Structure formats: structure tokens, C-alpha cells
């Protein structure tokens, strides 16, 4: 599905969010608080739109996604960014690899989101930061009702006009409606082993930006209970070789 919508994905997102997507992404970058020389994992990066601000600032960003079609579109546009195919529930990176990790509007699409949170903890360095942007629940009842009507009625109708695969945006609306609210996601983060969990509502709660930190103690590297996957040789690794630049 994501392979199919990749060519027009970013344009459609701008239309359906009424231009708000760019503001939401800017908040995520500010919340990350990373600087040049640091290494960032941008998970579910799609075509790399969310990775570009880091690359432009001289930060070593890895754009990782499960969709090969999305990564190909991104690689054509930004050959300077490393795009790597990977499964969020079994990341192809060693423990404690990244100074910070982030995922924007992608956790909702993972079959086992709690496992993805544990994997992101595993590959983030002790003391490193996590920032998640995800659709959430508007906090004012009237606004929540209006938003639900937009999701289930207006959004699919608009997608018919602007998307190559309108059915994908029916899935989008349904997945947003079924996603847990802000407090539930915060609880998942704590269960996965993240600490100092907070969140900020954007656009009245349509989107929530969650922040958390990996414990800095010596036990942090084992918090996710997983071993390093750098030598993983399954299908995901084969996709990775097709996306990364020659010689990498």
C-alpha cells in the first residue's frame, strides 16, 4: 500500500493536513534537540521528508522504513541521506547506536507498536532521547466530533481527487480513529523502559508529540531484552543493500 502511494505521498499529506504537517514536523525537530555530529534514527521515515532537516543541519541521520517504494522515492530526491529498509519490530542496528531516535506518524502502522518502542530503546544510547509524533485524540469533545467527521467523511472524499490509491486513505482514517489516546501511548513508553515521559498536544490534540529518555545507567543497554541485529541476514537486510549507497 505504501509503495503504491509513495510518488504523491508528501503532496497528499500537505493537502489532507491543510498544510499543518510541516508545522508538526518542525516541532518534532525542535523537541529532538540534536546537534551536528550526533547520529539520529528516523524510523518510518518514508520518503525522507522528516529526515531532511537533520541532514541539512549536518546531523548524521538514518532514514529507515519498511516500504521499499517510499525509500526509492526519497533516495532519488535526497541521495545524500542514508535510506535503509528495516522492520520496526526487528531493527537492523546494534545496541546503543543512536544519540536520539524519532518516529513521526508511523508507530500507528506497526503491527506490534510496543515491540517497536522496545527496539528503539535498544538502539538508542543510554541517556538518549526519543521523540514521537502521532495522531491522537482531540481534548475538546466538540472538536473531537468535528475531527472524526472529517476523518471518516471528508478525508476519503478528498483522497479520491488527489491520491493514486484512495483506499489507502480510508485505512489512514480508520487507523487514526482506532489509535490509543495520549495517556495510553505515554503508558506504553514507560512499560517499554523509557523514562521522563511527557507529551505536548498540537492542533487541539489532533497530534501529540511525546518525549522520553533512555535511562543512563549501566543496565540501559539491556532494557529491551534484545541482542544486536547488525548482522541480520534476512529479507530486510537484502532490501537494505538495495537502498544504501554503493560501498556502504
N, C-alpha and C positions, 0 to 999 in steps of 0.2 A: 504493500500500500504506500509506504513512504518512498520507495523507489519511484513509484509512478507519479507522485506529486512533486518530486524534487525540482524539476525545472522552473516551476512557478511558485514554489513554496514560500519564499520570502515576500514576494509581491502580494500573494493571497493573505498572508499573515498581516501585512500592513493594512489591507482593505478591511479584513474582518475585525481587527482590533481598533479600527478608526485611528490608526497612527500611534496608538499607545504602546505598542511593542517596543519601540525604540526607547521610550522613557523608562519602561520597566527594565530593559537590559542595562541602561545607564546606572540605575540604582544598584543592580547586581554588581557591576564593575566597581562602583564606589564602596560597596559593602565588603568586597574581597580584600581591598587594602593591600594589594601586592605591588611590588616594585621591580624594576629592571634587574635581571639576573636570577630571579626566582622562577620556579617551574610550576606550572598550573595545569591541572587536568580539567578540561571542559568536556564533560560527559553528555551524551545525547546532543552533540554539537551540530548535527545535521549538516547544513551547507557551510557551516563555519561563521555565520553572521555573529554569533555570540563570542567567537574566538578572536575576531578581528581587533577589538580594542586592546587586547593584551599584546598581540603581535605588534600592533602599531606603537605600543609603549615600550617595546624592547624586551618584553617578557616571553620566556620560553613556554609557549602554550601547546598542548597536545589536544587536538580536536578528535574526540573518539565517539563513534556512533555505530549502531548495528546495521544501518542501511547503507549498502554499498552505493546505491544510486545517489543518495544525498552526498556522500563523501566525494564522489566523482564530480558532481556539480561544484562543490566547494573547492576542490583541488584545481579545477580549471580556472576558477576566479582568483584564488589565492595560492599559487604554487609555493609561496614562501612559508606556509603553515604546514605543520606535520599533521596529516589526517591518518588516523589508524582505526581500522574496523575492530570492534570488540563488543562483547556481551557484558552488559552492566552487572550481571549476576556472577560473572567469572572474568574479571578484568585481566587483560594480558600484561600486567605490570607487577614488578616486585614490590614487596612490603616497603613502606616508608619512602616512596619515590618522589612525591609531590609536596611542595610547600603549601599548596592550597588546592582544593577541589571544588567544582561547581557543576550544577546541572540546572538548566532552565527549560521548563515546560516539557520535560522528558521523563521524569520519575513516574508520572501517571501512566506512561506507556510500557513500563517494565512489568513483566508478568509477576515477579516477586520483588516488589519495591523494598521490602525490609532487608532482603539479601543484598540489594544494590547499595543500601545505606551502609551495611557492614563491609562491603567490598571497598567503598570509598574511604571508610575509616582505615582499612588495612593499607591502602596505597598512599595515604596521606601521612606526612611526617608527624611525630609527636609534637604537640603544640600547634599544629597546622589548622587552618580554618576551612570550614565548609560553608558554602552559600547555595541555597536552593530557591529558585523562583518557580512557583507552581500556581495554577489556577486554584482558587479556594472558594470560600463561602462569604458573600456579602453580609456585613454585620447588621444592616438595617433591613427589617422584614420587607418593606415596600420595594426597596432597591433590589433585594434578593428575588422577589417575584418578577419584577421587570426584567432583570437579567436572565432569569430562567426562561421567560417568554422569548427573549432574543435568541438564546441558545437553541431552543427547540423548534422555533418557527422561522425567525428571520435569518439566522446564520446559514442553515442549509439552503434557503432560497437564494441567498447572495452567492453561495459557493457554486450553485448551478451556473451562474453567469461568468464567474471568474476562474474557476478551477477546472483542471483536466480530469479530476476524479471527485465529483460531488459527494459520492458515498463515503469518501474518507472523512469528510467534514460532518457527516451525520455521526460517524464514530467519534469525532472530536467532541461534538456537543454532548453525546451520551457519556463519554468518559469523564468529562468535566463535571457533569451533574452527579455522577456516582462517586467522585473522589472525596475522601475524608476532609473534614474542615481543618482549620489552622491548629487547633489544640491536639487533634489526633496525630497530625504529622509531627508536631513537636514531641509528643509521647513516643512515637516511633524512633525519632532521633536519639532520645535518651535510652531507649531499650537497646539500640544498636551500639551504645557505648560512647556517644558524643556527649559533651558537657557544655555548660554555659549556653544553653539553647534559648534563643529568642526569635521573635518574628515581628515583621512590620507589614501592616496592610497597605496595599496600593489600590487606588481606584475603588475605595469603599469596601475592600475585601475581595474584589474580583480576583486579585492576585495577592499572594502573600510571599514575602521574601524571608526565609528562615536563615538564621546564622547559628553556627555551632563551632566548637573547637575540639580537637582531639586531645585527650589527656596527655600531659607532658611526662608522666612517669615512665620508668623502665618497662612496665608491663604493657604500655600502649601499643607496641608493635604486634602484640599477640591478641589484642582486644577483639578482633573479628574472628579469631579462631580459624584462620586460613593460612595456607602456605603460599610462598611466592609462586607466581604463574608466568614468570618471564620466559620460561622455556616451553610454554604451552604450544603444542603442535597440531591442534585440531583445526576444524574448518575456519574458525575465527582467525587463526594465525595465517592461514592461506589468504584470506581476504586482506589482512594487514599488509602482506607483501605486495599485493596488487595496488595498494593505495599509497604507501610511503614512497618517498623519492628514491630513485635508484641509488644503490650503495648504502642505504640505511638499513 
